Amino acid sequence: MNDQEKYLFDLRGYLVVNNVLTADQIEDLSDRLEGQRKNRDSQQENKKPEIFGSDRTVIRDESAPAWTAPSLLEWGGTYIDLIDLPTIAPYLETLLGTGYRLDHDYLKIENETSGHTLYLHGGGQGAGGPRDIVGPTDGGQCFYRYNNGKFYNGLVAVAFELNDVSPESGGFACVPGSHKMNFPLPEDWRISKSQATVHQCVDRVTANAGDAIIFTEACSHGTVPWEAGGERRTIFYKYCPHAVTWGACFYNADNYGELTESQRAILTPPSAFGPHEHTAGIWKRAQAEQAELHRLRREVAELRAEQSDRLGTSADS
């Protein structure tokens, strides 16, 4: 992260990094996404805007085990590579320090039928106000500081664009500099049902396919209503310092196939120590207990199925 980029991030609260994804990576991410869209049932397909993954504040369903939530990591391929993408990792280390963690991930699709309303949320020093969805108090999971040559951020988002997004189309927008604000966002600026009513203080951020928008969640931001043809397909990976969390359903790295040590470390649940030997043993034990629980549940299900088959056979005879 060079000096110009540091200046712009401190000034505006966001930064556009060009060409962080290769053409092959964009193709793989798109192919896997479109495959998932086809697999959705009709009810989910008609849900607008379309959202995959989650903010990890809910489990998948009532039968799902603890510490599970929908995740793009289940799709494999480049969605795994995004965890510690080399073109993004240096920015995250500068903004969050060493030992940062992936908190949650999701993907949003906007098009002319989405019916999305701009809802500005976030704001430095708790300036989002009492109605803000990220919390009105300072010092929570969404904060920003710069002190003694070092950035201090809470939740930092990386938005990977799979399509070109022009300012007149819609998409990501924010109030630049609001991550350092001391006054609440005026309520009549917060919500815009059309582009015509978006306040002039809002920056509409342009990005092309393969670019990434990095922003602090302490910056007042939202999604401008989409008023163009085509689609905006944006992947969000959101990171925290190792002792901070947004979601309560922590990742279990054992659920996502073969991962590198770096990737497993970034999926470590929050603690004062981060991915450290003091916490590694605790989490490995929890993972082993989860694996044993899943095995026992499978065995119980198989025994119940066998018993049901035997009862059915007896009844037929």
C-alpha positions in Angstrom: 0.0 0.0 0.0 1.8 3.1 -1.2 1.7 6.6 0.3 -0.8 7.8 -2.3 -3.2 4.9 -1.4 -2.8 5.5 2.3 -3.6 9.2 1.8 -6.7 8.4 -0.2 -8.0 5.8 2.2 -7.5 8.1 5.2 -9.1 10.9 3.3 -12.1 9.1 1.9 -12.5 5.8 3.8 -12.3 3.7 0.7 -9.9 2.8 -2.1 -10.4 1.2 -5.5 -7.6 -1.3 -6.4 -7.6 -2.1 -10.1 -7.1 -5.5 -11.7 -6.8 -7.6 -8.5 -8.5 -10.5 -10.3 -7.2 -12.2 -13.5 -9.5 -13.0 -16.4 -9.4 -16.7 -15.5 -10.3 -15.9 -11.9 -13.3 -13.8 -13.0 -14.4 -16.6 -15.3 -14.2 -19.2 -12.5 -16.0 -17.1 -10.0 -18.7 -16.3 -12.5 -19.1 -19.9 -13.6 -19.5 -21.2 -10.1 -22.0 -18.4 -9.3 -24.1 -19.1 -12.3 -24.1 -22.8 -11.5 -25.5 -21.9 -8.0 -28.1 -19.6 -9.4 -29.4 -22.5 -11.6 -29.6 -24.8 -8.7 -31.7 -22.6 -6.6 -35.4 -23.4 -6.4 -37.9 -21.1 -8.0 -38.8 -19.3 -4.8 -35.2 -18.4 -4.1 -34.6 -17.4 -7.7 -37.3 -14.9 -7.6 -35.9 -13.2 -4.5 -34.5 -9.8 -5.4 -31.9 -8.7 -4.8 -30.2 -12.1 -5.0 -27.9 -12.8 -2.1 -25.6 -15.8 -1.5 -23.5 -16.5 1.6 -24.3 -14.6 4.8 -23.1 -12.2 7.5 -22.8 -15.3 9.7 -25.3 -14.0 12.3 -27.7 -16.9 11.5 -27.3 -20.6 11.0 -28.5 -22.2 7.8 -31.6 -23.9 9.3 -32.8 -25.4 12.6 -31.1 -28.7 11.9 -27.7 -27.2 11.2 -24.9 -27.6 13.8 -23.5 -24.7 15.7 -20.9 -22.4 14.1 -22.3 -22.9 10.7 -23.8 -20.4 8.3 -24.0 -20.2 4.5 -20.7 -19.3 3.0 -19.2 -18.8 -0.5 -16.3 -20.8 0.6 -18.4 -23.9 0.1 -18.2 -23.3 -3.7 -14.5 -23.9 -3.7 -12.1 -22.8 -6.5 -11.3 -19.1 -6.6 -13.7 -18.4 -3.7 -11.2 -20.2 -1.6 -8.3 -18.3 -3.1 -10.0 -15.0 -2.2 -9.4 -15.6 1.5 -5.7 -14.6 1.1 -5.5 -13.2 -2.4 -1.9 -11.9 -2.9 -3.1 -8.7 -4.6 -5.2 -7.8 -1.6 -3.4 -9.3 1.4 -0.8 -6.4 1.7 -3.7 -3.9 1.9 -5.4 -5.8 4.7 -2.2 -6.2 6.7 -1.6 -2.4 6.5 -5.2 -1.6 7.5 -5.8 -4.3 10.1 -2.4 -5.5 11.2 -1.0 -9.0 11.3 -3.3 -11.8 12.4 -6.5 -10.4 10.9 -9.4 -12.8 10.3 -12.1 -13.3 7.8 -15.4 -12.5 9.6 -18.0 -13.2 6.9 -18.6 -13.4 3.2 -21.6 -12.9 0.8 -22.4 -12.1 -2.8 -25.1 -9.6 -4.0 -26.6 -9.3 -7.4 -28.3 -6.1 -8.5 -30.3 -5.5 -11.7 -33.2 -3.4 -12.9 -35.7 -5.7 -11.1 -33.9 -5.7 -7.8 -36.0 -2.8 -6.3 -33.1 -1.9 -4.0 -33.2 1.3 -1.9 -30.1 3.2 -0.8 -29.8 3.0 3.0 -26.7 4.7 4.2 -25.3 3.1 7.3 -22.1 3.4 9.3 -20.2 6.5 10.4 -17.1 7.2 12.4 -17.2 7.9 16.1 -20.7 6.4 16.2 -21.9 9.1 13.9 -24.3 6.8 12.1 -26.8 7.7 14.8 -29.2 5.7 17.0 -31.0 4.2 13.9 -27.8 3.0 12.3 -27.7 -0.8 11.7 -24.0 -1.1 12.6 -24.6 0.4 16.1 -24.6 4.0 17.4 -21.7 3.6 19.8 -18.1 4.3 19.3 -15.5 1.5 19.9 -17.7 -1.4 18.6 -16.8 -3.6 15.6 -16.9 -0.7 13.1 -14.3 1.9 13.9 -11.4 3.9 12.3 -8.3 5.5 13.7 -4.8 6.5 12.5 -2.2 7.0 15.2 1.6 6.9 15.3 1.9 5.8 11.7 -0.5 2.9 12.0 -4.1 2.3 10.8 -6.7 1.0 13.3 -9.8 -0.4 11.7 -12.7 -2.6 12.8 -14.6 -4.3 10.1 -13.0 -3.8 6.6 -14.8 -4.9 3.5 -13.3 -6.0 0.2 -15.9 -5.8 -2.7 -14.7 -7.8 -5.8 -16.6 -6.7 -8.9 -17.5 -9.3 -11.5 -19.0 -6.8 -13.9 -18.2 -3.2 -15.0 -20.1 -0.7 -12.8 -20.5 2.9 -14.0 -21.6 5.7 -11.7 -24.9 6.2 -13.6 -25.8 2.5 -13.2 -25.9 2.3 -9.4 -23.9 0.1 -7.0 -21.6 0.9 -4.2 -21.6 4.4 -2.8 -20.5 6.2 0.3 -20.1 9.6 2.0 -16.3 10.1 1.7 -14.6 11.1 5.0 -17.6 10.1 7.1 -15.4 7.4 8.9 -14.0 10.4 10.8 -17.3 12.3 11.4 -18.4 13.5 14.9 -22.0 14.4 13.9 -24.9 12.1 13.0 -25.9 11.6 9.4 -28.9 13.8 8.7 -31.9 11.5 8.6 -33.4 12.9 5.4 -30.1 12.0 3.6 -30.1 8.3 4.7 -32.7 6.7 2.4 -33.1 7.2 -1.4 -35.5 5.2 -3.4 -34.2 6.4 -6.7 -30.9 7.8 -8.0 -32.5 11.2 -8.5 -33.0 11.6 -4.7 -29.4 10.6 -3.7 -27.8 13.5 -1.9 -24.9 15.2 -3.6 -22.5 14.4 -0.7 -22.6 10.7 -1.8 -19.8 9.4 -3.9 -20.9 6.8 -6.6 -17.8 4.6 -7.0 -16.8 3.4 -10.4 -15.2 0.0 -10.8 -14.5 -2.5 -13.6 -14.7 -6.3 -13.6 -11.7 -7.6 -11.7 -11.3 -4.4 -9.5 -11.8 -4.4 -5.7 -13.3 -1.7 -3.6 -11.7 -1.7 -0.1 -13.6 0.3 2.5 -14.0 0.7 6.2 -17.4 -0.1 7.6 -17.0 3.0 9.7 -17.7 5.0 6.5 -21.3 5.8 5.8 -22.1 3.6 2.8 -24.8 1.7 0.9 -26.0 0.6 -2.5 -27.5 3.1 -5.0 -30.6 1.8 -6.8 -29.7 0.0 -10.0 -31.1 1.9 -13.0 -29.3 0.3 -16.0 -29.3 -2.9 -18.0 -27.2 -5.9 -17.2 -26.2 -6.8 -13.6 -23.9 -5.9 -10.8 -22.4 -9.0 -9.3 -20.3 -8.2 -6.3 -18.5 -10.5 -3.9 -18.0 -9.2 -0.3 -15.3 -10.6 1.9 -15.2 -8.8 5.3 -12.2 -8.9 7.6 -11.6 -7.8 11.2 -8.6 -7.6 13.6 -8.2 -10.9 15.3 -10.0 -9.8 18.5 -13.0 -8.3 16.8 -16.1 -10.0 15.4 -19.4 -9.1 13.7 -20.8 -12.6 13.1 -21.4 -15.2 15.8 -21.2 -18.3 13.6 -17.4 -18.7 13.3 -15.8 -20.6 10.5 -14.8 -24.2 10.9 -11.9 -24.5 8.4 -12.5 -28.3 8.3 -15.6 -27.7 6.3 -13.9 -26.2 3.2 -11.6 -28.9 1.8 -7.9 -28.5 1.4 -6.8 -25.1 2.8 -3.3 -23.7 3.2 -2.0 -22.8 6.6 -2.4 -19.2 5.8 -6.1 -19.7 4.9 -6.8 -21.7 8.0 -5.2 -19.0 10.2 -7.4 -16.3 8.6 -10.5 -18.5 9.4 -9.5 -18.7 13.1 -12.3 -17.5 15.5 -11.7 -14.3 17.3 -9.5 -14.1 20.4 -6.9 -11.7 22.0 -4.1 -13.9 20.7 -5.4 -14.5 17.1 -4.0 -17.6 15.2 -1.6 -18.4 18.0 -0.4 -21.6 19.8 -2.4 -20.5 22.9 -5.7 -20.7 21.0 -4.8 -23.3 18.3 -5.2 -26.2 20.7 -8.6 -25.0 21.9 -10.0 -24.6 18.5 -8.6 -28.0 17.3 -10.4 -29.7 20.1 -13.6 -27.9 19.2 -13.2 -29.0 15.6 -12.5 -32.6 16.7 -15.7 -32.6 18.8 -17.7 -31.2 15.9 -16.4 -34.0 13.6 -17.2 -36.6 16.2 -20.7 -35.2 16.7 -21.4 -35.2 13.0 -20.2 -38.9 12.8 -22.4 -39.9 15.6 -25.4 -38.2 14.1 -24.8 -40.0 10.8 -24.6 -43.3 12.6 -27.9 -42.6 14.5 -29.6 -41.6 11.2 -28.4 -44.9 9.5 -29.6 -47.0 12.5 -33.0 -45.3 12.4 -33.2 -45.9 8.7 -32.3 -49.6 9.1 -34.9 -49.9 11.9 -37.6 -48.2 9.7 -36.8 -50.6 6.9 -37.1 -53.7 9.1 -40.4 -52.5 10.5 -41.7 -51.9 7.0 -40.6 -55.4 5.9 -42.3 -57.0 9.0 -45.5 -55.1 8.3 -45.5 -56.3 4.6 -45.0 -59.9 5.7 
